[in-house]
């Protein structure tokens, strides 16, 4: 009888430990998913911002007399350093080679557009 009781106690304790471990693993996985999602969101938003900025800059060149466009471009130009700061603050994404590659490609497109269109 004592052996049977011991067996049940060990079984219950082991089950409890495995649940706790599973929960910890799930929390880690959830955190990684959240970080991954944050990285993806940043890349998407940065890409959209660059596309919008390049398009706006081209419009400003085509219509230099349009003060509203010029003001909007000035506002967006002021936002540019924030993207770099935001990227550097995403330490969880920094180890992701894909994240860095995508960000570098977007930055290269922006730099090339600025050089090509002189803006």
C-alpha positions in Angstrom: 0.0 0.0 0.0 2.8 2.3 0.8 4.4 1.6 -2.6 1.2 2.4 -4.3 0.8 5.7 -2.4 4.4 6.6 -3.3 3.8 5.8 -6.9 0.8 8.1 -7.0 2.6 10.9 -5.3 5.5 10.6 -7.7 3.2 10.5 -10.7 1.3 13.6 -9.6 4.5 15.5 -8.8 6.0 14.6 -12.2 2.8 15.7 -13.9 2.9 18.9 -12.1 6.5 19.5 -13.1 5.9 18.7 -16.7 2.9 21.2 -16.8 5.1 23.9 -15.3 7.8 23.2 -17.8 5.4 23.2 -20.7 3.9 26.5 -19.5 7.4 28.0 -19.3 8.2 26.7 -22.8 5.0 28.1 -24.1 5.7 31.5 -22.5 9.2 31.5 -24.2 7.6 30.5 -27.5 5.0 33.3 -27.1 7.7 35.8 -26.4 9.7 34.7 -29.4 6.5 34.9 -31.6 5.9 38.4 -30.2 9.4 39.5 -30.9 9.2 38.0 -34.4 5.9 39.8 -35.0 7.4 43.0 -33.7 10.3 42.6 -36.1 8.0 41.9 -39.0 5.8 44.9 -38.1 8.9 47.2 -38.0 10.1 46.0 -41.4 6.6 46.5 -42.9 6.2 50.0 -41.5 9.8 51.0 -42.4 9.3 49.8 -46.0 6.0 51.7 -46.3 7.5 54.8 -44.9 10.4 54.6 -47.4 8.1 54.1 -50.3 5.9 57.0 -49.2 9.0 59.3 -48.7 10.5 58.4 -52.1 7.2 59.0 -53.8 6.6 62.3 -52.0 10.2 63.4 -52.8 9.6 62.7 -56.5 6.4 64.7 -56.4 8.2 67.6 -54.7 10.7 67.6 -57.5 8.0 67.6 -60.1 6.0 70.4 -58.3 8.6 72.5 -56.4 6.0 75.3 -56.1 3.6 73.2 -54.0 4.3 74.3 -50.5 2.1 71.7 -48.9 4.1 68.9 -50.5 7.3 70.6 -49.4 6.1 70.9 -45.8 5.1 67.2 -45.7 8.5 66.2 -47.1 10.2 68.3 -44.4 8.1 66.6 -41.7 9.0 63.1 -43.1 12.7 64.1 -43.3 12.6 64.9 -39.6 11.3 61.4 -38.9 14.2 59.7 -40.7 16.6 59.5 -37.6 13.8 58.0 -35.6 13.8 54.9 -37.8 17.4 54.2 -37.0 16.9 54.8 -33.3 13.9 52.5 -33.3 15.8 49.8 -35.2 18.7 49.9 -32.7 16.3 49.7 -29.8 14.9 46.4 -31.1 17.6 44.3 -29.5 15.6 41.1 -29.9 15.5 41.6 -33.6 19.2 42.4 -34.0 20.2 38.7 -33.9 17.8 37.9 -36.7 19.8 37.8 -39.9 16.7 38.1 -42.0 15.5 41.2 -40.1 18.9 42.9 -40.6 19.0 41.9 -44.3 15.5 43.3 -45.0 16.3 46.6 -43.1 19.5 47.0 -45.0 17.8 46.4 -48.3 15.2 49.1 -47.5 17.8 51.5 -46.4 19.8 50.9 -49.5 16.7 51.6 -51.7 16.2 54.9 -49.8 19.9 55.9 -50.2 19.9 55.0 -53.9 16.7 57.0 -54.5 18.1 60.0 -52.6 21.3 59.8 -54.8 19.4 59.2 -58.0 16.9 62.0 -57.6 19.1 64.4 -55.6 16.8 64.7 -52.6 
